[in-house]
């Protein structure tokens, strides 16, 4: 990210697909080809870990920080592997074309995956054996966790029988023997996921497209990570969180945000040399070229809330060892290609950590047209080179949606003054993109919805809401030569090709 470049934010679930959800199959390769045609350099994703309907299918609430999401496995690629017959999905459910049907996908792909697994069991695959051995530090715990979740009717691990909850060795051995087929099925799905992901990542590499992954700083309490490493989190004797994560009250929320994730016991992590985190970073650097870390400020100081509190009001700030942590990481990795999510109120000590390790932060164009113009830090003429500038993120409205439903008359006036003219609504997304393209920011990333000029109906997520999120999908005709040409010409003229 030391040179000028641009890219697109599009999660895999949002790719076109007849199977109810975007996946790692042909449409993913077609999108990479579109990026090449449009002279883009980056493809940014949301987390690709497992999702669950009970957590509203959010990629930021996963049962594992390491495992991949089986729903992203491509059925046509399973046909190429000889694990499915094409006729087994010739008749598809009536999936909607423009949004993900998570419940339908879980049922439909679950049947296909079982058929593929039954065929796989009859074969010998040395690559599979190698995968299971190489990934055993996380795969064994995750596959047993997933099998026990099914066995315990989906209950959280903290509600399992005490011997399983507390990982009694004899109980775990007994469970492994009883659930061996389910465990092996979970390992098979992870093998297939990472085989398909690895092939797609290699294709990106050959096409000179760099992939930006996403790591939520916190993990879900009901996850294989907390179950297998409870000592790294602040839990009580019943393995329930003593305190949970969130952010304090601010201008946007009088009660703050109570996320509910368990917070890290940084003293214990430090005593172990941050081994779990080092493994997590290393694992993600194998999968991605860059990693964006969500809520980066939590490495320096975090807001912890007593678990019994229903809001974030009665929390308190606790220190975290950011400088020591990242110093240890620099000893393990030749470079740390990290993007720090630094949105919101960020204190000088967090900025110092970013400056010291040269981590670029994020700048959001939709935040740029407030009363503090021309001194606003997000306005293009104030952007530093070492940043990643966005029109918006997955948590923001689209440009069109913001203009139609959120921007005040004064913000619209300042926007038009900055552009030097009034702009028609159907041209606004290109003019906003042009502002970022001509800025000094080394890297700009634009959500696909803004490239297309879509409205609020295409928003990916609305924070503090639980339903209706993570569903938007591209239509097959969205990616066309005309769109690629327009984006390519703008990319070239501003020196980002």
N, C-alpha and C positions, 0 to 999 in steps of 0.2 A: 504493500500500500504506500510505497514511497514514490510511486509514479501516478500520474493522472489516470483514472479509470472509472468505469460506471458499471452498474449491474442491476438486477431485478430481484425483488423479494417475492417469492412464490413458494408456498408450502407444497409438498408432494401431494397431499390430500386434495389440493385444488386443481390438479392436472385433469384434463378431460379423461373420461373413462366410462365404458359401458357397464362397469362392475360396481357402481354406486359410490366409488371413492377413487381418487387419483392414486396411482401406484408406481412401482419401479419399472414398469414395462415400456412398450413402444412409445407412448406419449411423452414419457420422461426424456427419451432420446430425441424425440421431435422437438421438445422444448430447448434442449441443448443446441440443436441445430439452429433454432430460431435465435438464440443468444449469439451464436457465431455470425449469422447473417446480419444481425443488428449491431455487430461490432462491440458487444458487451464483454466484460472481463469477469464478472462475478455472478454467481447464483446463490442467493441467501435463502436459507430454510428456517423453519421453526424446529423445535426439538423433534427427533424422529424416534423417541422412546415409546413404549406401549401406552395406549390410552384406554379409558374405560368409561362406559356410560354412567356409572355411579359417580364419576367425577366430571360429568358433563362433557366428556371427550376432549378435555383440555390437554394439549401436549405439554403443558407446564405442571400437570399433576399426574405423574406417572408412577407405576409400581416398580420402576427400576431406572437407575441413572446410567445403566450400561446396556440393557437389552434393547433390541429394535422392535418396532411395531409390526406385528405379523399382518395387520390389515393392509399394509403397503406392499405385500407380496403380490406379484403379477401372475394371474392364472395362465396367460399365454406363454410366459417364460417357463412355467411348470410343464406345459405341453412339450416345449423344446427339450426339457430334461427327461421326458418320457414318464413323468409322474402323474399326468392327467391326459385324458383324451379330450380333444376339442369338442366332441359331441356332448360331453358332460356339462358344458355351460352354453350350448347353443340357444337354449331357451332360458332367458334371463328374467329375473323379477322386474317389475315395472319401476326401475329406479328413476328418480328425477334427474334431468340432465344438468341442471344448473346448481345443484347443492348436494352435499353428502348426506346419505341416509345411513347413519351409523348403526342403528338397530338392524336394518335389513342386511347391511354388509356383514355384521357379526354372524348372523344366522347363515347367510348364503356362503360366505367364505369358510365358515367353520366346517360345513359339509364337504367342500372341495378339499380343504386341508386334511381332513380325516382320510379321504380317498387317496390323496397323495402320500400320506404317511404310511398307509397300509401297503402301498406299492413299494415305498422306499425301504420298508423293513425286510423285503425279500432280496435286497441288493447289498453288495459290499461296496462301501465308498470310503476309500482311504482319506480323501479330503475331509470328510465328515469326522473321522476319528481324529485327524490332526486338529481340526477346529475345536472339538470338545476338549482336547488336551491343552491347546494353547489358551483357550478362554476359560478354563476351569476356575480361575480365581473368582470370577463372578457368575459363570454359567451354572455351576453346580448348585449354588445357593438360590439363584433365580428360578431354575427349573423345578427345584423342590418346593420353593415358595409358591410358584404358580400352580403346581399340582395340589398342594395343601389347600390353597384358596378354593379350588374346585371341590376338593374333598370336604371342606368345611362350609360348603354352600355359600361361598363368597364373603364370609365374615372376615373382618379385619384380623390381622395376626394377633393383635393384643387381646382378642376375644377367643382365641383357640384354647384347647386344653392346656393347662399350665406347663406340662412337660414339653409340648411342642412350642408353646409361646416362648419358653425359656431355653429352648434348644438343648434339651437333655440328650446326650449322645445316644443312649439306648433307644429313646423314642424316635430320634431322627433316623437311625439305622432301620428300625421297624417300618417307619413310614416309607423310606426309600424302597424297601422290598415290596411293600404292599402296593405302592403307586408307581412301580418301575415303568409301566407302559405309558402312563400319563407324563412322567418325567421325560422319557425319551422323546415323546411327541413334542414337548416344549423345546427340547434341544434341537430337534429336527427343524422346527419352525425358525429358530434363531439362526441355524446354519443356512437355511434357504434365504432368509432375509439378508444376511450379511454377504452371501454369495451374490445375490442380485444387486445389493447396494455397491459391493466392490466392483462389479462389472460396470455399473453406471458411473461410479467415481472415476474409474480408469478411462472411460469414454470422455468425461469432462476434461481429464488431464490431457488426453491426446488432442482435444479441441482447444486447449489453452483457456478453459473456463475454470476459474478457481471457486471452490465451494465454501461458503461461510455457514458454519453450524451454529447452534444456539444451546447454551447450557443454563438452565435455571440454577441460581446459587443454592436454593434449598431443595430438599427432596420431600416427598410425601411420607407422612408417618406410616401409612399402610403400604410399605414398600419392602422389597427384598433387602434394600440397603440398611434400613433402620432395624429390621428383624435380625439381620446377620451381624450388625455392628452397633448394638444399642449403646455401647460405651462411648461412642462418638457424639451422642446427643443427650440433652438434658431431660432425662426421663425419671419417673418415680419407680418405686419398687414393683408396681404392677405394669411397668413398661409403657405407661401413659406419659405424654409430655407434661413436664412441670411448667414450662413456659412455651409460648409459641411466637412465631415470627409475624411481622407486620410493619406498618409505618405509622408515625404519630399523626394526630390531627394537624391539618394544614388548611390552606386557602380553599382547597377543593373538597375537603371532607371534615366536618366538625368532630367526627368520631374517629378519624383515621381509617386505616385499613387493617383488619385482622385476618391474615392469610391462613393461619392455623398450622403451618408447617412446624415441626420441631426445630429448635435452634441448635447449632453445633456447640459441643463442649470443646472449645478451642484449646483449653489447657491440656486435655487428653490428646487431642490431635497433634499438638505441638510436641508432646512427649514421645509420640510415635514417629516423629519426623514428617508429619503430614502425609503418611503413606497412602491413606485412602484417597486423598485429594490428588496426590501425584499420579496414582493409577488412573483416576478419572480424567485428568488433563491429558495424560499420555494416550489413553484410549480414544479420546475425542480428536487428538491430533493425528491419529491414524486414519480417522474417518473423514476429516475436514482439513482444508488448507488454512482456514481462520476459524476462531471460535468467539462468538459474542457471549459475554457473561451477563446474564440478567441480574439487576439489583447489585451492581458492582460495589456500591458503597458499603454493603454488608461485610466486606472483608476488613474494613477499618473500624466501623462501629455499627451496631445493629439494635433495633428496637425490639425488646422482648416483653411479652405481655403474659401475665399470669394466666394459665390455661383456663381458669374458671371465668375469666372476664369475657363478656360478650362483644365488647368493642375494644378498640386499641387505645382508648383514652388513658387508662391507668398502667401504661407500660413504662419502661425506662431504657435509657441508652446503656449499652455495654460495649466495652472495647474488644476489638478483634486484632490479631497480630499481622496486619497487612504487609508491613515492610519485611518482617521476618519470613512470612509465608512466601511472598513472591521472590525474595532473595534465595530461598531454598529451591524454588522452581527454576531460577536461572542457573543453578548449579546442575540441574538435571537435564535441561533442554537447551540446545544451542540457540534457539530463539523462541520467543513466546508471542505468536501471532494472535494476540487477544484484542478484542474490541470491548471497551468498557461501557456498559449501559449506565450512563451517568445523568439520566433525566431526573427532573425534580430538584429538590433543595440539596445541593452538594456542598459540603463544608470544605474549607481550604486544606485540611489534612488529607482528604480524599483526593483532591486535585494534586497535591504534592506526590502521592503514591503514583498517580497516573503519569505525572511529569517525569518522575524519577525512572520509571520503567518504559516510558515513551508509549504508553497505551493510548490509542486514539479514542476519543469519546464520541458521542452521538449528538447531532444537531438536527432539529425537526423544523422544517420550513413552515408548517402550519402554526407554529408558536411565534412566528417572527413579526407579526403585524399589530402588536399591542401598543399601548400608550408610550412605551419607552423607545419607540423608533425615533432616531436612527441608531441608538446605542444598544438595541436588542442583540443578545449574543447569537441568536439564530438567524439573523438577517444575512443574506449572502455576502455583503461587503465586509462583514465582521468575522467571517469563518476563517479559522486557521487552516493551514495545509494539513496538519496531522489530525484529521477528524473524518468521520463517516457521516455525510449529510444525507438526510432522507426528506422526501416530501412528507411522509408520515410512516408509522409503523403498523404492525398488526393490531395495536391497541387504539389507533386513531381512526377517525372517520376518513373516508376518501376525500380527495380535494373537492370533488363535486358535492359530496355530502356535507362537508364542512361549510362550503360556500352557501349551500341552500338552507341549511338547518342550524348552523352553529355560529358562523361569523356575524359579528355585530355590524350595523351600518358604518360605524367608524373604522372597523377593521377592513371592511370592503373598500372604503374610501382610501385608506392608507395603502392597501394593496394596489389599487389602480394608480395612485400617485407614484408608487415605487416602480410600477411597470411603465409609467409615462403615458398611459391611455386607458380608457375603459375597454374591457375585454368581454366578448360574448361567453356565455356559460360553457358552450361546447368547445371553445378554444382554450379555456382557462388552464386545463391540465397541461397542455403543451407549453404555455407561457410560464407556468410555475416550474416545470421541469427545466426549461431554458435558463431560469434564474440559477438553479443549482448547477447546471452544466457549465455555465460561464464563471462560476465562483472559483475561489482559490482552493477549495477543499480537494484533497487528493482523490478521495473516493466518494461517489454518490450512489445511493441505492434507492430505487423507486419501486413501491409495490405495484404488482401487475395491474391491479385495479385502477391505479392512477395513469399508467401507460394507456389504458383503454378509455379513460375518462368516465368511469362508471360512478353511479351515485351511492347513496347511503345503503341501498339494498345489497351492495357488494362488500360491506364492511366485514372484516374477519372476526373481530372481537370487540365487545363493549365492556370495559372493566366494571367490576361490581355487579355484573349481571351473570346469571347462571345458564340461561337457556338461549337457544338460537344462535350460538357462536360456533366458530370453526367449521362452518358448512359451505362457504362459498366455493364454487367451481368454475373453471374456465369452460367455455363451449369450444368445440373443435374448430369452428371458423374464426375464433378470436385471433389465432396466430396466423396471420396472412402476410404475403409479400409486401403489401402496401404499408402495413404497420412497421414491419422490419425496415423498410426503406426510410420512412420518416425518422425512426429512432437512429438508424445508422448515420443519416446525414447530420443530425444534430450532434451525435457523438463525435463524428469526425471534425466538424467545424470548430468544436471547443477543445480539441486535442485530447480526447479521452479514448480514441480507438487504439 
